[in-house]
Amino acid sequence: MNDQPRHFRNALSRLLFGARWVMVPFYFGLVLTIFALLLVFLRELVFNLRHLFELTPTAAILMALALIDLTLVANLLLIVTLAGYENFVDRIDSASEIRPSWMGMVDFTDMKMKLMGSIIAISAIALLRAFMKMEEGETFERGQLIWMAIIHCTLLLSAIALAISDRVSSLTTRRRKTTGD
């Protein structure tokens, strides 16, 4: 009679632990998204290279910013895919010489900070692109630019708050370990 609850708990624990494999299709979907971004990147690059001698300096900078933007998003997806898989599903076995040095060292907190850093960089590039397009003579609604700046500042403040929160949490955890609480 006493073994039934224990068997039930063990079976439930195995089921819950095995549920982490449900995340694999999500990570695979992110890999497919990276390939989609690669195609968009190549299309953008080829289009601009065909018109290279017609590009103004501002248009060339806008082209570079668009390609950087796509690269940052692809990097972000790669970090989330690999670090998420390793943190929540299983360790990725690969030959040590091809394994990036950061793999296995990015925990959930590091992943959040990298995610916020990438999002802020993408937001900053979007703002810079808007200002560069204005320099080229394109008009923007004042409200649109204000909202872009507000969103960017909100992202910055969120990242700062997250960093402070993580720092306080790590100090509190470290203090508990040293005091034995």
PyMOL commands that set and color helices and strands:
alter all, ss='L'
color gray80, all
select helices_A, chain A and resi 3-50+52-54+57-88+108-135+142-179
alter helices_A, ss='H'
color red, helices_A
deselect
rebuild
show_as cartoon
